[in-house]
């Protein structure tokens, strides 16, 4: 019995399949719940030579801000740059209609930073990665 379809491993999905799969799911979601008004956000921290030394990435959709990635070079920790980046992202999210924010982070990535910014844990995975926890946070904007 021959099959009409087959499952194939894709080595670099970001170069081919990612857009097709993501696009298909996006179309399905829009059909079910309407336009998500998706918007990507990115703010970088740059030195005097315009080298990126930190930044934050996020997305706004369905009235929520997703804080995807936040990174600042080690030597800049504790100087308020992470705070300023997070506030900038939240402010932009609000301008785009976000009423809430969410993110996930690991126990070794300073989760208290988010608690200090009024994010509350709503989920936790133990031993992910081994010896650590993964936390899921949310905040009303």
N, C-alpha and C positions, 0 to 999 in steps of 0.2 A: 504494500500500500504506500503510494508516494504522497507526501504532504505538499500542499500548495505553499506553505510558509515555513521558514526555518528561523531559529534563534542564532544570532551571530555575535561573537564578542567583538567590540570596537575598541581599538587601542587608544585612540585620541578622540573621545566623543565631542570634545569642545570644538573640534575642527569640522564636524559633519553632523552627527546625529543629535547633538544637544539642541540645536535650533528647531529641528523637525519635531522632536519629542516635546520640547517646551512649548513650541507653537501649537501643537495639537492639544496639549493639556490646557493652554491658555484659551483657545477657541471653545473647548468644552466648558470650561469654567464660566466664560462670558455668556454662553447659551443658558447656563443654569442660574446664575445670580447677577448677571449684568456686568457692565464695564467696570473693571477694578481701578481705573484711573492710575495705572502703574506709572511710577516715576522713580528713576534711580537718582541717588544723591551721592556726592563725593566731595569731601573737603580735604585738602592736603595741608600739611605743615611743611614749610620750605625754609631752608637756610638762606643766607645772603647770596649764595651762588645758584639758587633755585633748585637745589637738590632736595628731594622729598625725604624728610626725616620723621614723618608721622602722617597720620591721616585717619579718616573715618569714612566708611561706606555704609550706605543704607538704602532702603527702598520704602516707598509709600504705596499702599494699595488697600482698597476696601476700608479706608479710614484708619488704618494702622500704620505705624512706623516700625520697620524692622531694622534694628541696629545690627548690621551684618559683621563688619570688621572695624576694630579700633586698635591702632598701633602707634606707639611713640618710641623712638630710639631710647635705649636703656639710660643713657646719660642725661636724658631730658625728663625722666620720671620724677614726680614730686614737684614739678615746676608749674603745674596748672594747665599744661597744654592739653592733656586728655580731657580735663573738665571743659575747657573752652571748645574743643572739638565736639564733645557730646552735646553741649548746650546749643551750639550752632546747628547741629543735625536736628535736634528736637525742635528748635525754633522754625527751621525750614519745613519740617514735617507738619507742624501746626499750620503754617501758611498754606500747605497743600491739603489741609483738611483732616489730618490725623488727630484723633482724639485719644489714642492709646499708643503705647510703644511696647515692643517685646524684643528679647534677645536671648542668646544662650552663650554660656562661657564655662570655663573649667576652673576647678579649685586652685590650680596653679597660675591662673590668670587674674588674680586679685579681684574676686567677686565682691569684696567689700567696697570697692570703688563704685559699683552700681548701687549697692545698698545705700551708700552715702548720697547718692543722687535720687533717692526715693523709689528705686526699683525694688520689687518684692518677689521673692522666690515663689513660683507656682508649681515647680516640678524639679525633680532631682533623679539622676541616674548614678547609682553607686558603682564604683570600680570601673569608671569609663573616663579616661583610659585606666588601666590597672593601677591601683594605689591612689586614684584621684576620683573626683566626682564631676559630673557635668550638671550645671544648674541652668534652669530656665526662669527668666525674669520677665516681669511686666510692670508697666507704670501707666497711670492715667496722666495724660498731658494737659 
